[in-house]
Amino acid sequence: MTPEEIKGTYKRTFGTDDGQKVLEHMEARFYLNTSTYSSEVTDTAYREGQRTVVLFIKNMLADWDQKLKDQINE
């Protein structure tokens, strides 16, 4: 698959109402907007790994081309 095809697959999957609900649940469950800190270093690393997956999905859904065009036109 090309990068564009893969990105399209993410957008189709998470672009549905159910997909959005799943992503919102993942954001809350996997520390997107909260601290991943734990007094146990391994716990912090594990939580940060979970958070990274959610960030990856959100980046796949982002329309970076449009964001770059908007920044250039400002």
C-alpha positions in Angstrom: 0.0 0.0 0.0 1.1 3.5 -0.7 1.3 6.0 2.2 -1.8 7.8 0.8 -3.7 4.5 0.7 -2.8 3.7 4.3 -3.7 7.2 5.5 -7.1 6.8 3.7 -7.7 3.5 5.5 -7.1 5.3 8.8 -9.5 8.1 7.8 -12.2 5.7 6.7 -11.8 3.6 9.9 -11.8 6.5 12.4 -13.9 8.8 10.4 -17.1 7.0 11.3 -19.1 7.8 14.4 -18.1 4.5 16.0 -14.4 5.1 15.0 -14.5 8.5 16.7 -16.0 7.0 19.8 -13.2 4.4 19.9 -10.5 7.1 19.4 -12.0 9.2 22.1 -12.0 6.2 24.5 -8.4 5.5 23.5 -7.4 9.1 24.2 -8.9 8.9 27.7 -7.6 5.4 28.4 -4.1 5.8 27.1 -3.0 9.1 28.7 -3.3 11.5 25.7 -4.2 14.5 27.8 -2.9 13.4 31.2 0.5 12.7 32.7 2.1 9.3 32.1 4.3 9.8 35.1 4.6 7.0 37.6 7.0 6.5 40.4 7.9 3.2 38.7 10.1 4.0 35.6 8.8 0.9 33.7 5.2 2.0 34.2 6.0 5.4 32.9 7.7 3.9 29.8 4.7 1.5 29.3 2.2 4.3 29.5 4.2 6.5 27.2 4.2 3.7 24.7 0.4 3.5 24.9 0.2 7.2 24.4 2.4 7.1 21.4 0.1 4.7 19.6 -2.8 7.2 20.0 -0.7 10.1 18.8 0.3 8.0 15.8 -3.3 7.4 14.9 -4.2 11.1 15.3 -1.3 12.0 13.1 -2.5 9.7 10.4 -5.9 11.4 10.6 -4.4 14.9 10.4 -4.5 16.8 7.2 -0.9 17.9 7.2 -1.0 19.1 3.6 -3.8 21.6 4.4 -2.1 22.7 7.6 1.1 23.5 5.7 -0.8 25.4 3.0 -2.5 27.4 5.7 0.8 28.3 7.4 2.4 29.3 4.1 -0.6 31.6 3.3 -0.5 33.4 6.7 
